[in-house]
């Protein structure tokens, strides 16, 4: 696993990127205050490291909500297309190990775990689509219910024809235009 700790300079750099994105896209979080978000991030260096991994893999993370009950900010990948640094992956380790030939480098679940994040659910993916238009040319693996995964499948979503679609595929499949989107709770 990676170092999971940022230097002070790296921490300042990711905070600067996140603040600029926050100010640029205020409609995604109109009721939130950047100073409160930044304070929470500074108090959680491991979460800040996870955000830097989301950024490094081109997810363009952004705060998209706040859960008052748990005092938790929600960060989603807000890149227009599925993050480039997280494509061509099968769904999970079981699917990766089952491939006999042409194995991808990793799986979506393993990479998300290593980054300290979780794949979006179908509900979270649908909410993301209310904030803009995402995955018009790509698709993204999302959390798959155990009953589907047990049968060898996995689900993914995209947006086509101004509609959000949920599909299925074998969990061991992978495509250059399919990645995964995540949520980080801080």
C-alpha positions as CSV (number, residue, x, y, z in Angstrom):
1,X,0.0,0.0,0.0
2,X,1.1,3.6,-0.6
3,X,2.6,5.9,2.0
4,X,-0.9,7.3,2.9
5,X,0.6,10.5,4.2
6,X,1.2,13.8,2.4
7,X,4.1,16.2,3.0
8,X,3.0,19.7,4.1
9,X,3.7,20.9,0.6
10,X,1.6,18.2,-1.0
11,X,-1.2,18.8,1.5
12,X,-1.2,22.5,0.7
13,X,-1.2,21.7,-3.0
14,X,-4.3,19.4,-2.9
15,X,-6.1,21.9,-0.7
16,X,-5.4,24.7,-3.2
17,X,-6.8,22.5,-6.1
18,X,-9.9,21.5,-4.1
19,X,-10.6,25.1,-3.0
20,X,-10.3,26.3,-6.6
21,X,-12.7,23.6,-7.8
22,X,-15.1,24.4,-4.9
23,X,-15.2,28.1,-5.9
24,X,-15.6,27.3,-9.6
25,X,-18.6,24.9,-9.1
26,X,-20.7,26.5,-6.3
27,X,-23.9,25.1,-7.6
28,X,-22.7,21.6,-6.5
29,X,-22.6,22.7,-2.9
30,X,-24.3,26.0,-2.5
31,X,-25.0,25.7,1.2
32,X,-21.5,24.7,2.2
33,X,-18.6,26.8,3.4
34,X,-15.0,26.1,2.2
35,X,-13.4,27.1,5.5
36,X,-15.4,24.4,7.3
37,X,-14.5,21.8,4.7
38,X,-10.8,22.7,4.8
39,X,-10.7,22.5,8.6
40,X,-12.2,19.0,8.5
41,X,-9.7,18.0,5.9
42,X,-6.8,19.3,7.9
43,X,-8.0,17.3,10.9
44,X,-8.1,14.1,8.7
45,X,-4.7,13.8,6.9
46,X,-5.5,10.2,5.8
47,X,-8.6,11.4,4.0
48,X,-6.6,14.3,2.5
49,X,-4.2,11.6,1.1
50,X,-7.2,9.7,-0.4
51,X,-8.4,12.9,-2.1
52,X,-4.9,13.4,-3.5
53,X,-5.1,9.8,-4.9
54,X,-8.5,10.7,-6.4
55,X,-6.9,13.7,-8.0
56,X,-3.8,11.9,-9.1
57,X,-5.9,9.3,-11.0
58,X,-7.8,12.2,-12.7
59,X,-11.1,11.9,-10.8
60,X,-11.4,15.7,-10.0
61,X,-12.8,15.1,-6.5
62,X,-15.2,17.7,-5.2
63,X,-17.4,18.1,-2.1
64,X,-21.0,17.5,-3.2
65,X,-22.8,17.2,0.1
66,X,-22.9,17.2,3.8
67,X,-24.6,14.8,6.2
68,X,-25.4,16.9,9.3
69,X,-26.3,13.8,11.4
70,X,-22.9,12.3,11.0
71,X,-21.0,15.6,10.5
72,X,-19.6,14.2,7.3
73,X,-18.7,15.8,4.0
74,X,-19.2,13.8,0.8
75,X,-16.6,14.0,-2.0
76,X,-17.4,12.4,-5.4
77,X,-15.3,12.1,-8.6
78,X,-16.6,15.0,-10.7
79,X,-14.5,14.5,-13.9
80,X,-16.6,14.7,-17.0
81,X,-15.6,11.2,-18.0
82,X,-14.7,8.2,-16.0
83,X,-11.3,8.9,-14.4
84,X,-8.5,8.1,-16.9
85,X,-6.2,6.8,-14.2
86,X,-8.8,4.1,-13.3
87,X,-9.9,2.5,-16.5
88,X,-9.4,-0.9,-18.1
89,X,-10.0,-2.7,-14.8
90,X,-12.2,-5.7,-14.1
91,X,-14.6,-5.4,-11.1
92,X,-12.8,-7.2,-8.2
93,X,-10.0,-9.5,-7.2
94,X,-12.1,-12.6,-7.7
95,X,-12.8,-11.6,-11.3
96,X,-9.2,-10.6,-11.9
97,X,-7.9,-14.0,-10.6
98,X,-10.5,-15.8,-12.7
99,X,-9.1,-14.4,-16.0
100,X,-6.9,-16.8,-17.8
101,X,-5.5,-14.5,-20.4
102,X,-5.2,-10.8,-21.1
103,X,-5.5,-9.8,-17.4
104,X,-5.8,-6.1,-16.6
105,X,-3.3,-4.6,-14.2
106,X,-5.8,-4.4,-11.3
107,X,-9.4,-4.4,-10.3
108,X,-11.7,-1.5,-9.4
109,X,-12.4,-2.7,-5.9
110,X,-8.8,-3.4,-5.1
111,X,-7.7,0.0,-6.4
112,X,-10.5,1.8,-4.5
113,X,-9.5,0.0,-1.3
114,X,-5.8,1.0,-1.8
115,X,-7.0,4.6,-2.3
116,X,-9.1,4.5,0.9
117,X,-12.3,5.2,-1.0
118,X,-15.5,3.3,-2.0
119,X,-17.2,2.9,-5.4
120,X,-20.4,4.9,-5.8
121,X,-23.6,3.0,-5.4
122,X,-26.3,3.3,-8.1
123,X,-28.1,5.8,-5.9
124,X,-25.0,8.0,-5.5
125,X,-24.3,7.7,-9.2
126,X,-27.8,9.0,-10.0
127,X,-27.3,11.9,-7.5
128,X,-24.0,12.8,-9.2
129,X,-25.9,13.0,-12.5
130,X,-28.1,15.7,-11.0
131,X,-25.0,17.9,-10.6
132,X,-24.0,17.8,-14.3
133,X,-23.7,15.5,-17.2
134,X,-21.1,12.8,-16.6
135,X,-19.9,9.7,-18.5
136,X,-21.3,10.8,-21.9
137,X,-18.5,8.7,-23.6
138,X,-17.4,6.4,-20.9
139,X,-18.9,4.2,-18.2
140,X,-18.2,3.5,-14.5
141,X,-18.3,0.4,-12.4
142,X,-20.5,1.0,-9.3
143,X,-21.0,-1.1,-6.2
144,X,-22.6,-4.4,-7.2
145,X,-25.2,-6.1,-4.9
146,X,-23.8,-9.4,-3.5
147,X,-26.6,-11.5,-5.1
148,X,-25.5,-10.2,-8.6
149,X,-21.8,-10.6,-7.8
150,X,-22.3,-14.2,-6.5
151,X,-23.6,-15.1,-10.0
152,X,-20.5,-13.7,-11.7
153,X,-21.9,-10.3,-12.7
154,X,-21.2,-6.7,-11.9
155,X,-23.0,-3.4,-12.7
156,X,-21.9,-0.2,-14.3
157,X,-23.6,3.1,-15.2
158,X,-23.3,5.8,-17.8
159,X,-25.4,8.6,-19.3
160,X,-26.7,8.4,-22.9
161,X,-29.6,10.2,-24.6
162,X,-29.9,12.4,-21.6
163,X,-30.8,9.4,-19.4
164,X,-28.8,7.6,-16.7
165,X,-28.5,3.9,-17.4
166,X,-27.5,0.9,-15.3
167,X,-26.2,-2.2,-17.0
168,X,-24.6,-5.5,-16.2
169,X,-21.5,-7.3,-17.5
170,X,-19.4,-10.2,-16.4
171,X,-17.2,-9.0,-13.5
172,X,-14.1,-10.1,-15.3
173,X,-14.7,-7.9,-18.3
174,X,-12.8,-4.7,-18.8
175,X,-12.8,-1.9,-21.4
176,X,-10.7,1.1,-22.2
177,X,-13.7,3.4,-21.7
178,X,-14.8,1.9,-18.4
179,X,-13.4,3.0,-15.1
180,X,-14.9,3.7,-11.7
181,X,-16.1,6.6,-9.7
182,X,-15.9,6.8,-5.9
183,X,-17.1,8.5,-2.8
184,X,-15.0,9.7,0.2
185,X,-16.7,10.5,3.4
186,X,-14.8,13.1,5.6
